[in-house]
Amino acid sequence: MSTINLNDFASFQNIDKQDMLSHIAGLPKQLQTAWELGLQQDLPIRKEFRQILIAGMGGSAIGADLLTSYVEDKCKIPVVVWRDYDLPAWANGPDTLMIASSHSGNTEETLSAINTALSRNCTCLAISTGGKLAEIAQDAQIPLWRFEHHGQPRAAVGYSFGLLLALLTRLDLIPNPKNELMETISVMLSQQESINPEVPVSDNPAKRLAGQMLDRWLVVIASGILDPVARRWKGQISEIAKTWAQFEFLPEANHNSLAGIINPDNMLTKTMVLFLRSAQNHPRNSIRSELTKKIFMLEGMGTDFVDAAGESSLANMWSCLHLGDYVTYYLAMLYGVDPTPVEAIEGFKKELQRKE
């Protein structure tokens, strides 16, 4: 294990060989760029739909998760995220808008989904940097919203969310979120001032939290608007810090996971549970969060609250997400692992291709 000092910012580059830090720091700008790009894209499709299905995996799907959480109290038709091959039976006909989102354009599950959607005469739109998905979109003459991004899909979450947000706005399915978006970007930039690498551990909440998470089995719990953010934290912990983690949602966790705090007892003190909190939480879920944290703490688990910043639900969501990116980056530095490569995933994909 690395014995890196998080106050020694200059040593980060010896580990972070592909400069993941610059991608994390650039997320507020990326989110704004994606929104503006989405407002400029061609949109030659109808504006009345019965339902929307967004197909994607990994980093491309998390943007859709964030979108569905943000619009669930604003959009009057269902928006569903699909992480699998093919499509559910109800996704059929032109009144279903099927959006295929793949950073590389070569995600096999997403390609399967778009081909199924086309065969069922769904209204389709593709979001990608290129690849086979772009070829399918061009051949089928469906809208292709192409964006430029060189890096890991998880580092393009601003694109996978911002383009979708612009799309639903232009389809008149949600109120124009521009003011909330500008507040969100401002809050993220302000938050960066206290969590960027130059800020010492004593004044840097992201570095201190990473230190708490070191050598722990990690669990991230959230509710409401922050549900997909908990999922994002888990994904970043695994991909950036190469560390096992899980995510849970309230109130559901109180109906099952709460009982699993007895065995194996030697693991409890090695567990760290983070509770993501938003001012937008349902009051009962806020109480649940406090009580659950107390119970876990009394069982010997490490626990902590992580509070989202900003006034709006969008600012709460993205400030908490961005904080998580920094925390997991610092955790990667503590473990001495390069935050960019995901060799296990790439190796699995190659093995899977041999099974075709």
C-alpha positions in Angstrom: 0.0 0.0 0.0 1.1 3.5 -0.7 2.2 5.7 2.2 1.5 8.9 0.2 1.0 12.1 2.1 -2.2 13.9 0.7 -0.5 17.2 1.4 2.2 16.3 -1.1 0.3 17.3 -4.2 3.4 17.1 -6.4 3.6 13.3 -5.8 0.1 12.8 -7.2 1.4 12.9 -10.8 3.6 9.8 -10.1 0.4 7.8 -9.6 -2.2 9.7 -11.7 -0.3 9.1 -15.0 -3.2 9.9 -17.3 -4.3 13.0 -15.3 -7.7 11.9 -14.1 -7.6 14.9 -11.8 -8.0 17.3 -14.7 -11.2 15.5 -15.8 -12.6 15.8 -12.3 -11.7 19.5 -12.0 -13.3 20.2 -15.4 -16.7 18.7 -14.6 -18.5 22.0 -14.0 -17.3 23.3 -17.3 -18.2 20.0 -19.0 -21.8 20.2 -17.6 -22.3 23.7 -19.0 -20.8 22.7 -22.4 -23.1 19.7 -22.7 -26.2 21.8 -21.9 -25.2 24.4 -24.5 -24.4 21.7 -27.1 -27.7 20.0 -26.5 -29.6 23.2 -27.2 -27.9 23.4 -30.6 -28.3 19.8 -31.9 -30.8 18.9 -34.6 -34.1 17.5 -33.2 -36.2 16.4 -36.1 -38.6 14.2 -34.0 -42.1 14.5 -32.7 -42.7 16.1 -29.4 -45.5 13.9 -28.0 -44.5 10.6 -26.4 -46.1 8.1 -24.0 -42.8 7.2 -22.4 -39.1 7.5 -22.6 -36.5 4.8 -22.3 -32.8 5.5 -22.0 -30.5 2.6 -22.7 -26.9 2.7 -21.4 -24.3 1.1 -19.2 -21.8 2.2 -16.7 -20.7 5.9 -17.1 -23.2 6.4 -19.9 -26.1 5.1 -17.7 -25.4 7.2 -14.6 -26.2 10.4 -16.4 -29.6 8.9 -17.2 -30.1 7.9 -13.6 -29.3 11.5 -12.5 -31.8 12.8 -15.1 -34.7 10.5 -14.0 -34.1 11.5 -10.4 -34.1 15.2 -11.2 -37.2 15.1 -13.4 -39.4 12.7 -11.5 -41.4 15.5 -10.0 -41.4 17.6 -13.1 -42.0 15.3 -16.1 -45.5 14.0 -16.7 -44.5 10.9 -18.6 -42.3 8.1 -17.3 -38.5 8.1 -18.0 -36.9 4.7 -17.5 -33.2 3.7 -17.6 -32.4 0.3 -19.2 -29.2 -1.5 -18.4 -29.5 -4.7 -20.5 -29.8 -6.3 -23.9 -33.0 -6.0 -26.0 -35.9 -4.0 -24.5 -38.9 -4.5 -22.3 -42.1 -5.5 -24.1 -43.8 -2.1 -23.4 -41.1 -0.2 -25.4 -42.9 -0.4 -28.7 -44.1 2.0 -31.4 -43.4 5.6 -32.3 -44.9 7.0 -29.0 -41.9 5.4 -27.2 -38.8 7.6 -27.4 -35.8 5.4 -27.1 -32.5 7.1 -26.4 -29.3 5.0 -26.9 -26.4 6.5 -24.8 -22.9 5.1 -25.3 -19.7 7.0 -24.8 -17.7 4.8 -27.1 -20.6 3.8 -29.4 -19.6 0.2 -29.0 -21.4 -0.9 -25.9 -22.9 -4.3 -26.9 -25.9 -4.1 -24.6 -26.8 -0.6 -25.9 -26.3 -1.7 -29.5 -28.7 -4.6 -28.9 -31.2 -2.2 -27.4 -31.1 0.3 -30.3 -31.5 -2.5 -32.8 -34.5 -3.8 -31.0 -36.0 -0.3 -30.8 -35.6 0.2 -34.5 -37.2 -3.2 -35.2 -40.2 -2.2 -33.1 -40.6 1.2 -34.8 -39.8 3.2 -31.7 -38.7 6.9 -32.1 -35.0 6.8 -31.6 -32.1 9.1 -30.8 -28.4 8.3 -30.3 -25.9 10.0 -28.0 -22.2 9.1 -28.5 -18.7 10.1 -29.5 -19.0 7.7 -32.5 -18.4 4.0 -32.9 -21.0 1.5 -34.2 -23.8 3.4 -32.6 -23.1 6.4 -34.8 -23.0 4.1 -37.8 -26.4 2.6 -36.9 -27.9 6.1 -36.4 -26.6 7.3 -39.8 -27.9 4.2 -41.6 -31.3 4.4 -39.9 -31.4 8.2 -40.4 -32.2 8.9 -36.7 -30.8 11.9 -34.8 -27.2 11.5 -33.7 -26.1 13.8 -30.9 -22.3 13.5 -31.1 -19.9 15.0 -28.5 -16.2 15.1 -28.3 -14.6 13.6 -25.2 -11.2 11.8 -24.9 -11.1 9.8 -21.7 -13.0 7.3 -19.6 -16.9 7.2 -19.9 -17.2 7.9 -16.1 -15.4 11.2 -16.7 -18.0 12.3 -19.2 -21.0 12.3 -16.8 -21.5 16.0 -17.6 -22.2 15.1 -21.2 -24.4 12.1 -20.5 -26.6 14.2 -18.2 -26.4 17.7 -19.8 -27.4 16.5 -23.3 -30.4 14.6 -21.9 -31.4 17.6 -19.8 -31.3 19.8 -22.9 -33.3 17.2 -24.8 -36.2 17.0 -22.3 -36.2 20.8 -22.1 -36.5 21.2 -25.9 -39.3 18.5 -26.0 -41.2 20.8 -23.5 -41.4 17.9 -21.0 -39.8 19.9 -18.1 -39.6 23.5 -17.1 -36.4 25.3 -18.4 -33.8 24.4 -15.8 -31.3 27.1 -16.9 -31.3 29.1 -13.6 -30.9 26.0 -11.5 -28.1 24.8 -13.8 -26.2 28.1 -13.5 -26.6 27.9 -9.7 -25.3 24.3 -9.8 -22.2 25.2 -11.8 -21.5 28.2 -9.4 -21.9 25.9 -6.4 -19.6 23.3 -7.8 -16.9 25.9 -8.6 -17.2 27.4 -5.1 -16.9 23.9 -3.5 -13.8 23.2 -5.5 -12.0 25.9 -3.6 -12.0 23.9 -0.4 -11.4 20.4 -1.9 -8.9 20.9 -4.6 -5.4 19.2 -4.2 -3.6 22.3 -3.1 -5.8 22.6 0.0 -4.1 20.8 3.0 -5.8 17.9 4.8 -6.6 20.0 7.8 -8.8 22.3 5.7 -9.9 19.8 3.0 -13.1 17.8 3.8 -12.6 15.5 0.7 -9.1 14.5 1.8 -10.2 13.9 5.4 -13.1 11.7 4.3 -10.8 9.7 2.0 -8.6 9.1 5.0 -11.6 7.7 7.0 -12.4 5.4 4.1 -9.0 3.8 3.8 -8.9 0.1 4.6 -12.7 0.0 5.0 -15.5 -1.9 3.4 -17.5 0.9 2.1 -21.3 1.5 1.9 -23.0 4.6 0.5 -26.6 5.3 1.5 -28.9 8.0 0.2 -32.5 8.8 -0.5 -34.6 10.9 -2.9 -32.7 13.2 -5.3 -29.3 11.7 -4.1 -30.2 8.0 -4.8 -28.3 8.1 -8.2 -25.4 10.0 -6.5 -24.9 7.1 -4.1 -24.7 4.8 -7.1 -22.2 7.2 -8.7 -20.1 7.2 -5.5 -20.0 3.4 -5.5 -19.0 3.3 -9.1 -16.2 5.8 -8.6 -14.9 4.1 -5.5 -14.6 0.9 -7.5 -13.3 2.3 -10.8 -11.1 5.1 -9.5 -9.9 3.7 -6.1 -10.2 0.0 -7.2 -12.0 -0.6 -4.0 -15.1 -2.7 -3.2 -18.2 -0.8 -2.3 -22.0 -1.0 -2.3 -24.9 1.5 -2.4 -28.2 1.4 -0.6 -31.4 3.5 -0.7 -33.6 4.7 2.1 -36.3 3.9 3.1 -35.8 0.5 1.5 -32.6 -0.3 3.4 -34.6 0.0 6.7 -36.8 -2.9 5.5 -33.9 -5.4 5.0 -30.3 -4.3 5.2 -30.8 -3.0 8.7 -31.1 -6.6 9.9 -27.7 -7.5 8.4 -25.5 -5.9 11.1 -24.7 -9.0 13.2 -22.6 -11.3 11.0 -19.7 -11.6 10.5 -19.0 -9.5 13.6 -15.3 -9.2 12.8 -16.2 -7.2 9.6 -18.4 -4.6 11.3 -15.4 -2.5 12.6 -13.9 -2.6 9.1 -17.1 -1.1 7.6 -17.6 2.6 6.8 -21.1 3.8 6.0 -21.6 7.2 4.4 -25.0 8.9 4.5 -25.5 11.4 1.7 -27.9 14.1 2.7 -29.8 16.8 0.9 -32.1 19.6 2.1 -34.6 18.2 -0.5 -34.9 14.9 1.4 -38.3 13.8 2.6 -38.5 14.7 6.3 -39.1 11.1 7.2 -36.1 10.0 5.3 -34.0 12.5 7.1 -35.1 11.0 10.4 -34.4 7.5 9.0 -30.9 8.6 8.0 -30.1 9.8 11.5 -31.6 6.8 13.2 -29.9 4.3 10.9 -26.5 6.0 11.4 -26.9 5.8 15.1 -27.7 2.1 15.0 -24.7 1.3 12.7 -22.4 3.4 14.9 -23.5 1.5 18.0 -22.7 -1.7 16.3 -19.1 -0.6 15.8 -19.2 0.6 12.2 -17.6 3.8 11.0 -20.2 6.3 10.0 -20.4 9.9 8.6 -22.8 12.3 7.0 -22.0 14.0 3.7 -24.2 17.1 3.1 -24.9 18.4 -0.3 -24.4 22.1 -1.1 -26.6 24.6 -2.8 -30.2 25.6 -2.7 -31.8 23.7 -5.6 -32.2 20.0 -6.1 -29.9 20.1 -9.1 -27.2 21.9 -7.1 -27.6 19.4 -4.3 -27.2 16.5 -6.7 -24.2 17.7 -8.6 -22.3 19.2 -5.6 -22.5 15.9 -3.8 -21.5 14.0 -7.0 -18.5 16.3 -7.5 -17.4 16.0 -3.9 -17.5 12.2 -4.3 -15.3 12.3 -7.4 -12.6 14.2 -5.4 -13.0 11.9 -2.4 -12.5 8.8 -4.5 -9.5 10.4 -6.3 -7.8 11.0 -2.9 -8.6 7.4 -1.9 -6.9 6.2 -5.0 -3.9 8.3 -4.1 -3.8 6.8 -0.6 -3.9 3.3 -2.1 -1.3 4.2 -4.6 -3.4 3.2 -7.6 -3.7 4.9 -11.0 -7.3 6.3 -11.0 -7.8 6.0 -14.8 -7.2 2.4 -16.0 -9.8 -0.3 -15.3 -7.8 -3.4 -16.4 -10.2 -5.8 -14.8 -13.1 -4.4 -16.9 -11.1 -4.2 -20.1 -9.9 -7.8 -19.6 -13.4 -9.0 -19.0 -14.6 -7.3 -22.2 -11.9 -9.1 -24.2 -12.8 -12.4 -22.7 -16.5 -11.8 -23.5 -15.7 -11.1 -27.1 -14.0 -14.4 -27.4 -17.4 -16.0 -26.5 -19.2 -14.5 -29.5 
